[in-house]
Amino acid sequence: MKRFLWIAVVGLVVACDAPITEQEVPGVYHWDQKGVVDTLIVSANRTYVHVYGASVREQGTWELEEIDGYKRVTFAKYRFYGPVPGGSIDAPGFWPALIERGSNGLPRLSLAADEPLYYVRDR
């Protein structure tokens, strides 16, 4: 029994450390900003839709890149809304979001390197 448990724990650690692949990026990601839900709908055809609250709906393209040794999803024409690190950004631009695995093994997009703020992907 102990051996089985040890193998399960090692398998979980290895799975959480596995690099994110392009096939894992698509999905629906949410970030709850104090009651206003910010949603990214990321499609396999390298497009995305950004929905903020009930009134904002924008779209653009994305690509998975490695920048400075880290996997990042770069969103083109992305615009930050609401209370974000560094304030809101009025003009759309490029956002090279760090993508990593959360404790549940699913990809998540980091909003700030020094704060635990994430778009979390649905199952």
C-alpha positions as CSV (number, residue, x, y, z in Angstrom):
1,M,0.0,0.0,0.0
2,K,2.8,2.4,0.9
3,R,4.5,1.7,-2.5
4,F,1.3,2.4,-4.4
5,L,0.8,5.7,-2.5
6,W,4.4,6.7,-3.2
7,I,4.0,5.9,-6.9
8,A,0.8,8.0,-7.0
9,V,2.5,11.0,-5.4
10,V,5.5,10.8,-7.8
11,G,3.2,10.6,-10.8
12,L,1.3,13.7,-9.6
13,V,4.5,15.7,-9.1
14,V,5.7,14.7,-12.6
15,A,2.4,15.5,-14.2
16,C,2.3,19.0,-12.6
17,D,5.9,19.7,-13.8
18,A,5.2,18.6,-17.4
19,P,5.5,21.4,-19.9
20,I,2.3,22.9,-21.3
21,T,1.6,21.8,-24.9
22,E,-0.3,23.7,-27.5
23,Q,-3.1,21.2,-27.4
24,E,-3.6,22.0,-23.7
25,V,-4.0,25.8,-24.2
26,P,-7.5,26.0,-25.6
27,G,-10.3,26.2,-23.1
28,V,-12.3,28.7,-21.1
29,Y,-10.4,30.7,-18.4
30,H,-11.9,32.8,-15.7
31,W,-10.7,35.5,-13.4
32,D,-13.1,36.8,-10.7
33,Q,-12.3,40.4,-10.1
34,K,-14.3,41.1,-7.0
35,G,-17.6,40.1,-8.4
36,V,-17.0,40.9,-12.1
37,V,-16.1,37.8,-14.1
38,D,-13.3,38.3,-16.7
39,T,-13.4,35.4,-19.2
40,L,-11.0,34.3,-22.0
41,I,-12.4,31.8,-24.4
42,V,-9.3,30.4,-26.1
43,S,-9.9,28.3,-29.3
44,A,-7.8,25.7,-31.0
45,N,-7.7,27.8,-34.2
46,R,-5.5,30.3,-32.4
47,T,-8.2,32.9,-31.8
48,Y,-9.7,34.0,-28.5
49,V,-12.7,36.0,-27.2
50,H,-12.3,38.2,-24.2
51,V,-15.5,38.9,-22.2
52,Y,-15.5,41.3,-19.3
53,G,-18.7,41.7,-17.4
54,A,-21.9,42.0,-19.4
55,S,-20.8,44.7,-21.9
56,V,-17.3,44.1,-23.1
57,R,-16.5,41.5,-25.8
58,E,-13.3,41.6,-27.8
59,Q,-11.4,39.2,-29.9
60,G,-7.9,38.5,-31.2
61,T,-5.3,35.8,-31.8
62,W,-2.9,33.9,-29.7
63,E,0.3,31.8,-30.0
64,L,2.3,29.7,-27.6
65,E,5.9,30.8,-27.3
66,E,9.0,30.3,-25.2
67,I,10.3,33.6,-23.9
68,D,13.4,33.7,-21.6
69,G,12.9,30.0,-20.8
70,Y,9.2,30.2,-19.9
71,K,6.2,29.1,-21.8
72,R,3.9,32.1,-22.6
73,V,0.7,32.5,-24.5
74,T,0.9,35.8,-26.3
75,F,-2.5,37.4,-26.9
76,A,-2.7,40.0,-29.7
77,K,-5.2,42.9,-29.3
78,Y,-5.7,42.1,-25.6
79,R,-6.9,44.8,-23.3
80,F,-6.9,44.7,-19.5
81,Y,-10.0,45.9,-17.6
82,G,-10.7,46.5,-14.0
83,P,-8.3,46.5,-11.1
84,V,-5.1,44.9,-12.5
85,P,-1.5,45.1,-11.4
86,G,-0.2,48.3,-12.7
87,G,-3.6,49.8,-13.5
88,S,-5.9,49.3,-16.5
89,I,-4.7,49.6,-20.0
90,D,-6.7,51.7,-22.4
91,A,-5.3,50.5,-25.8
92,P,-5.3,46.9,-27.0
93,G,-1.8,45.4,-27.3
94,F,0.2,42.2,-26.9
95,W,0.1,40.3,-23.6
96,P,2.7,37.6,-23.2
97,A,1.0,35.7,-20.4
98,L,3.0,33.2,-18.4
99,I,1.2,29.8,-18.7
100,E,1.8,27.2,-16.0
101,R,0.1,24.3,-14.3
102,G,-2.0,24.9,-11.3
103,S,-2.1,22.5,-8.4
104,N,-5.0,20.8,-10.1
105,G,-2.8,20.0,-13.1
106,L,-4.7,22.4,-15.5
107,P,-3.1,25.3,-17.2
108,R,-3.5,28.8,-15.8
109,L,-2.5,32.2,-17.0
110,S,-0.5,34.4,-14.6
111,L,-1.5,38.0,-14.4
112,A,1.5,39.2,-12.3
113,A,4.8,37.6,-11.5
114,D,4.8,38.8,-7.9
115,E,1.1,38.3,-7.0
116,P,-1.1,35.1,-7.1
117,L,-3.5,36.4,-9.7
118,Y,-4.6,34.0,-12.4
119,Y,-7.0,33.2,-15.2
120,V,-7.9,29.7,-14.2
121,R,-9.0,27.2,-16.9
122,D,-12.2,25.3,-16.5
123,R,-12.1,21.5,-16.6
